[in-house]
Amino acid sequence: MNQESVKRFDSAAACTGKRIRSLLLSLPESIKTQAQEIRLRCGRPVTVCGLFGVVFVLDSGRSSFICSDSAVKASITDIEECFAIVCGHSVHTHRSGICAGYVTVNGGHRVGLGGTAVCDRGVVTGVRDVSSVNIRISREFKGIADAVFENIRLNSKGGLIIAGPPSSGKTTVLRDLARLLGGEEGGYARTVIIDEREEIAACVNGVPGNDIGVTCDVLSGYPKSEAVLIALRSMSPENIIIDEIGSMEEVKAVEQGLNSGVRFILSIHASSKGDFLSRPQAIRLILTGAFSGVVFLGGAEAPSTVREYITAGELIDKTFRSGFSDCGIGTGRVLCGSTG
């Protein structure tokens, strides 16, 4: 497992330019195996963030938890070289991702970009003067979703929502669930992965870079709301996996799929039960009655670990006790969904 983690780090480091890359590759395995992000900021020190906190890359090829004069600073040239590599030297090809603030590269690593937006009538049409790069390292841990998968098996008729704060491992858990559902353990279920940010399957030329089982189909780069409808029309799925449901439009697309009898396994940003219940999209999903419950993951200090499982019934009771009334669903439909 350590060697695989080292390979993943080195793969992410390959996105940087020659000078920074050589320093990153020389870091000790103890840093590489626990790293979650590589961050470059123009004129400021290069950092690696992970379970250990933040470390600074030194010009000697070593690392330190203290920022000093020997910490390597990313230059404009370093940022420009990294940006060119991330875009495959074709900015136009990745224009939509760049405008959204990120590009997904080989291996499923998501590269966030900071800079100055170029806008036309209030719409971002490009980014100039890129000033910072955040490379989120994609990890593949087989077996990490075993406990969550068992929950799905025990509640075969209900979907599941995976909740957690940023860097809690939601995507990692969904990736392993896809492998299990599309493999012998899941009875080779027909499963569609809606991979808008191309992080789960990490397809390159149509070939998944991660193990997602043998009966999973992938819709990469499609907006989630459109991809749900495409999957329903053409892929006849038993399961649909979607990472980070956010908008009400996406929730409405999921509802259409529920009417078709498809089981959804979704992730959503929410660090606690209270946080979950403060989000109208989350409330609307749970009140459909189509989800058995919500798995809350640990934070960045314990990524991909199950902290708590709360049944849909508990959450629905909490919703009515809190007096929540406006999630876009009429009372009659709520009652029907909660008892279904």
C-alpha positions in Angstrom: 0.0 0.0 0.0 2.9 2.4 0.8 4.4 1.9 -2.6 1.1 2.6 -4.3 0.8 5.8 -2.2 4.3 6.8 -3.2 3.4 6.2 -6.9 0.3 8.3 -6.6 2.3 11.2 -5.1 5.0 10.9 -7.8 2.3 10.9 -10.4 0.8 14.2 -9.0 4.3 15.7 -8.7 4.8 15.1 -12.4 2.3 17.9 -13.0 4.9 20.5 -11.7 7.8 21.8 -13.7 11.3 20.3 -13.8 12.8 22.3 -10.9 9.9 21.8 -8.4 9.3 18.2 -9.5 12.9 17.1 -8.8 12.6 18.5 -5.2 9.2 16.8 -4.6 10.4 13.4 -5.9 13.3 13.6 -3.4 11.0 13.9 -0.4 10.9 10.9 2.0 8.3 8.2 1.7 6.9 9.1 5.1 5.8 12.4 3.6 4.7 11.0 0.2 2.4 8.3 1.7 0.4 10.8 3.8 0.4 13.7 1.5 -3.0 15.1 0.3 -2.1 18.2 -1.6 0.9 19.9 -3.3 0.5 23.6 -3.4 2.4 26.2 -5.4 1.8 29.9 -4.8 3.7 32.5 -6.9 6.5 34.1 -4.9 5.8 32.0 -1.9 7.0 28.7 -0.5 6.1 25.4 -2.0 4.1 23.3 0.5 2.9 19.7 0.8 -0.2 19.3 3.0 -1.4 16.0 4.5 -2.1 14.1 7.7 1.1 15.5 9.1 0.0 19.1 8.7 2.0 21.4 6.4 5.6 20.9 5.4 7.8 23.2 3.4 10.1 22.0 0.6 13.7 23.1 1.1 16.3 23.9 -1.6 18.3 20.9 -0.3 15.6 18.5 -1.3 14.6 18.0 2.3 11.5 19.2 4.1 10.7 21.2 7.2 7.7 21.9 9.4 9.0 25.4 9.8 9.1 28.1 7.1 12.6 29.4 6.7 14.7 31.3 4.2 15.8 27.9 2.7 12.2 27.1 1.7 11.8 26.9 -2.0 9.5 29.6 -3.5 7.5 29.1 -6.7 8.4 31.6 -9.4 6.2 32.8 -12.2 8.1 30.5 -14.5 7.4 27.5 -12.2 3.7 28.4 -12.2 3.5 28.9 -16.0 5.3 25.6 -16.6 3.0 23.7 -14.2 0.0 25.3 -15.9 1.2 24.2 -19.3 1.7 20.6 -18.2 -1.6 20.5 -16.5 -3.4 21.6 -19.7 -1.3 19.3 -21.8 0.0 22.4 -23.5 -3.5 23.0 -24.9 -5.4 25.6 -22.9 -8.3 25.6 -25.3 -8.9 21.8 -24.8 -9.4 22.4 -21.0 -11.2 25.7 -21.3 -14.4 24.6 -19.5 -12.5 23.2 -16.6 -10.2 26.2 -16.3 -13.2 28.5 -16.2 -14.6 26.3 -13.4 -11.4 26.6 -11.5 -9.8 23.2 -11.9 -8.4 20.7 -14.3 -8.3 16.9 -13.8 -5.2 15.2 -15.0 -4.0 11.6 -15.6 -4.4 9.6 -12.4 -7.5 11.5 -11.3 -5.6 14.3 -9.6 -7.6 17.5 -9.5 -5.6 20.6 -10.0 -7.2 23.8 -8.6 -6.2 27.1 -10.2 -6.1 30.6 -8.7 -5.7 33.7 -10.8 -7.6 36.5 -12.4 -10.9 35.8 -14.1 -11.7 37.0 -17.6 -15.4 37.7 -17.7 -17.9 38.5 -20.4 -21.3 39.8 -19.2 -20.8 38.2 -15.8 -19.7 34.8 -17.1 -16.2 33.5 -16.6 -14.7 32.9 -20.1 -11.0 32.4 -19.1 -8.3 32.8 -16.4 -5.2 34.9 -16.8 -2.2 35.5 -14.5 -2.4 32.1 -12.8 -0.9 32.7 -9.4 -1.5 29.5 -7.5 -1.9 25.8 -8.1 -3.3 23.2 -5.8 -2.8 19.6 -6.8 -5.1 17.3 -4.9 -3.6 13.8 -4.9 -6.0 11.1 -5.9 -5.8 7.9 -3.8 -7.1 4.5 -4.5 -7.5 2.3 -1.3 -9.2 -1.0 -2.0 -11.3 -2.2 0.9 -11.8 1.2 2.4 -15.5 1.1 1.6 -16.2 -2.5 2.9 -18.3 -1.3 5.8 -20.3 1.1 3.6 -20.8 -1.6 1.0 -22.2 -3.9 3.7 -24.7 -1.2 4.6 -25.8 -1.1 1.0 -26.2 -4.9 0.9 -28.3 -4.9 4.1 -30.5 -2.1 2.7 -30.7 -3.4 -0.8 -33.7 -1.3 -1.8 -32.4 2.0 -0.5 -29.7 4.3 -1.7 -27.1 5.9 0.4 -25.6 9.4 0.9 -21.9 9.8 1.9 -21.4 13.1 3.8 -18.2 14.7 4.9 -16.2 17.9 4.9 -13.5 18.7 2.3 -10.6 16.1 2.2 -12.7 13.6 4.2 -12.3 10.9 1.5 -15.8 11.0 -0.1 -14.5 10.4 -3.6 -12.1 7.7 -2.4 -15.1 5.8 -0.8 -17.3 6.2 -3.9 -14.4 4.9 -6.1 -14.1 1.7 -4.0 -17.9 1.3 -3.8 -17.9 1.3 -7.6 -15.3 -1.4 -7.7 -17.3 -3.5 -5.2 -20.7 -3.0 -7.0 -19.2 -3.7 -10.4 -17.4 -6.8 -9.2 -18.2 -10.2 -7.8 -19.1 -8.8 -4.4 -21.9 -6.7 -5.9 -23.1 -9.4 -8.3 -21.7 -7.5 -11.2 -24.4 -4.9 -10.9 -24.9 -2.5 -13.8 -23.5 0.7 -12.4 -23.0 4.1 -14.0 -20.5 6.5 -12.6 -21.2 10.2 -13.3 -17.7 11.5 -13.2 -18.1 15.2 -14.0 -14.7 16.2 -12.7 -13.1 12.9 -13.9 -11.8 12.0 -10.5 -13.5 8.7 -9.7 -12.6 6.6 -12.7 -9.9 8.9 -14.1 -10.4 7.8 -17.7 -7.7 8.5 -20.2 -8.7 7.9 -23.8 -11.7 6.1 -22.4 -9.8 3.7 -20.3 -10.3 4.0 -16.5 -7.1 4.8 -14.6 -8.6 3.3 -11.4 -10.2 -0.1 -10.6 -14.0 0.5 -10.9 -15.1 -3.1 -11.4 -16.0 -4.8 -14.6 -19.6 -3.7 -15.1 -19.3 0.0 -14.4 -20.0 2.5 -17.2 -18.5 6.0 -16.9 -19.9 9.4 -18.1 -16.9 11.7 -17.8 -17.1 15.5 -17.9 -20.9 15.7 -18.3 -22.8 18.1 -16.1 -24.4 15.9 -13.4 -28.0 16.9 -14.1 -27.6 16.1 -17.8 -25.6 12.9 -17.2 -28.4 11.4 -15.0 -30.9 11.7 -17.8 -28.4 10.3 -20.3 -27.7 7.3 -18.1 -31.4 6.6 -17.6 -32.1 6.8 -21.3 -29.2 4.7 -22.6 -27.4 2.7 -20.0 -30.2 0.9 -18.1 -28.4 1.2 -14.7 -29.2 -0.5 -11.5 -27.0 1.9 -9.6 -25.9 5.5 -10.3 -22.9 6.9 -8.4 -22.5 10.7 -8.2 -19.8 12.7 -6.4 -20.7 16.0 -4.6 -24.3 16.8 -5.3 -24.7 20.5 -4.9 -27.4 22.3 -6.8 -31.1 21.9 -6.7 -31.1 21.2 -10.4 -28.9 18.1 -9.8 -31.3 17.0 -7.0 -34.3 17.3 -9.4 -32.4 15.1 -11.9 -31.9 12.5 -9.2 -35.6 12.5 -8.4 -36.3 11.6 -12.0 -34.0 8.7 -11.7 -35.7 7.6 -8.4 -38.9 7.4 -10.3 -37.2 4.9 -12.6 -36.3 2.6 -9.8 -32.6 3.2 -9.9 -30.6 3.2 -6.7 -28.4 6.3 -6.1 -25.2 6.5 -4.1 -24.3 10.1 -3.7 -21.8 12.2 -1.8 -22.5 15.7 -0.4 -20.5 18.3 1.6 -21.7 18.2 5.2 -19.5 17.7 8.3 -22.3 16.8 10.8 -26.0 16.1 11.1 -26.6 19.7 11.9 -24.7 20.8 8.8 -26.5 18.3 6.7 -29.9 19.5 7.9 -29.0 23.1 7.1 -28.8 22.3 3.4 -32.1 22.4 1.4 -30.6 20.0 -1.2 -29.8 17.5 1.4 -33.2 17.8 3.0 -34.9 17.3 -0.3 -32.9 14.2 -1.0 -33.6 12.5 2.3 -37.3 13.3 2.2 -37.7 11.4 -1.0 -37.7 8.2 1.1 -35.3 6.6 -1.4 -32.2 6.6 0.8 -31.7 4.3 3.7 -29.5 6.8 5.5 -26.4 9.0 5.6 -22.8 7.9 6.3 -20.8 10.7 7.9 -17.1 10.4 7.3 -14.3 11.5 9.6 -12.5 14.8 8.8 -9.1 15.3 7.1 -7.4 13.8 10.1 -9.1 10.4 9.5 -10.1 10.4 5.8 -12.4 7.7 4.4 -13.4 6.4 7.9 -17.0 6.1 9.0 -17.6 8.3 11.9 -21.4 7.9 12.2 -24.3 6.3 10.3 -27.8 8.0 10.7 -30.9 6.4 9.3 -33.2 8.3 7.0 -36.0 8.0 9.6 -33.9 9.7 12.3 -33.1 12.6 9.9 -36.7 12.9 8.8 -37.8 13.1 12.4 -35.2 15.7 13.1 -36.3 17.7 10.0 -40.0 17.9 11.2 -39.0 18.7 14.8 -36.8 21.6 13.5 -39.8 23.0 11.6 -38.1 22.9 8.2 -40.8 23.5 5.7 -39.4 24.9 2.5 -37.2 22.5 0.5 -39.3 22.6 -2.7 -41.4 19.5 -1.7 -45.1 19.7 -0.7 -46.2 18.3 2.6 -48.2 15.5 1.0 -45.2 14.3 -1.0 -42.9 14.5 2.1 -45.3 12.3 4.1 -45.5 9.8 1.2 -41.7 9.7 0.8 -41.0 9.3 4.5 -43.2 6.2 4.8 -42.2 4.6 1.5 
